[in-house]
Amino acid sequence: MRILGLDFGSKTVGVAMSDPLGITAQGVETITRREENKLRRTLARIEELSREYEVETIILGYPINMDGSAGERARKTEEFRDMLVRRTGLPVILWDERLTTIEANDILIESGVPREDRKSVIDKIAAVLILRSYLDSIQEKQT
């Protein structure tokens, strides 16, 4: 059972993958596109990764506001979720991603990653944090 974690941004999508047992989350890549609404290649790459790793579920970071409301970015994420479901045929779960990018940035700073190098990996790290949060919630329910 592999689970794919995604951090969907305006021009990038961070990708993380669970191990087959659904215990750990590892960063896979950051998918980049030139324009926000050009999603065909992004969707094709996610579909390819889903087949390659035999993914059963996709966890998609859901950027709700700190007060719990859903804004424009959340609406775009919902539209992306619908595209993913149609393209992959897999269940796509929206998962609260509040503060994951800030946490990812803090991790990179603490690790000594130079500012100019952070941009290329921050979305992948955020995807790991989103997926890790989801996996932790599953493990908590099982205990």
N, C-alpha and C positions, 0 to 999 in steps of 0.2 A: 504494500500500500504506500504509494508515494503521493505526496501532496506538494503542489506548486504554490509558492507565495509570490505575489506581485505587488510592487509599489508603482502605481500608475501616475505619471507626471505629464506635464504639458508637452514635453519633447523627449522624455525617456521613460522606460519601464525597467525597474530593478527586478531581477528574477532570483528567487531562492528555491531550493528543493529540499524536501525531507529525505532522510534515509529510508530504506524500505520498511523499517519497523515504526516509522513515524515518531521517532524520539528526538532526533537532532535536525537542525536546519543549516544548510550551507549555501553561501552565495554562489550563483551560477554565472550571471552576466548582467550587463546593462544594455538593453536594446535602445538604440537612439534613432530618432527620425528628424527630418528637416523641418517639418511643419506639424503643428498640433493635430490637425484633422486628417493627416495622411497615415492611416492605420493599417492598410492592407498588409504591408510587409511585417509590421509588428505582430498582427494577428497570425500571419503565416508562421513566423518564428515561434510563437507560443504554441501553436498547434504542433509544430515539428518537435519541440521539446516535450510536449505532453505525450506524444507517441513514443519518442525515444526512451523516455524514463517510465513509461507505463503509468502515467499520472491518473489518479482516480478522482481527485477533487482539486479545485483551484481556490485559493484564499486571496482575495483582492482587497488591498488596503482601502478603507473607506474614510475619506477626509472630512469627517464631521467637525463642526465648530466646537470650541471648548464648552459652550453652553448646551451642546447636544443637537443643535439645529443643523440642517443640511443646506449648504449654499450651492453656488454655481459649480464649484469643483466636484462636489458630491454628485450633482446631477450628471456631469460628464462621466464620472466614474460609473454611475448606474447604466448609462448608455454603453460604455465600454464592456461592462458585465454582460449586457444583453448580446453584444457582438460576440463575446467569448463563448457564451452558451451556444449560440447558433453555429459558430465556427468549429468548436471542439466537441459539442454534445456532452460536455462534462458539467457537473454541478459547480457553480461559482458562488462562494460565500463572501459577502461583504463583511470586512472585519475592521473594527475601530483602529485607526492608525494615528490617533492624536499623539503628537510629540515624538513620533518615531524618527523623523528626519533630524530633529534637534538632538535626540539621543544618539543617532548615528554619527552626527557631526562631533559630538562630545567624545565618542569612542575613538574616532579618527584623530582628534586633537590629542587625546591621552596617549594614543599609540605613536604619536610623533609624525603623523603623515603631514607633509607640507601642504599648505593651503591650495596651491596650484594642482596638486594631485587628488585632493578630496573630491572634487566635482565628478571625477570619472568613476568613483566607487560608492559615493554616498547613497545612491538609490538602491544599489545591490545590498548594502548593509541595512538600509531601511526595510527592504523586502525580507531579509533574514529576521529582523526584529518582529515584523508583522507575523511571519510564519511561526516563529518561536512562541509568540504570545498565544496563537491559536493552538499549537501543540501542547503548551502548558495547560490550557483550559481543558483539553481533552483528558490529559493525565490526571488533573484534579478531579474530574467527574468520575474517573475510574477508581479512585481511592476512597 
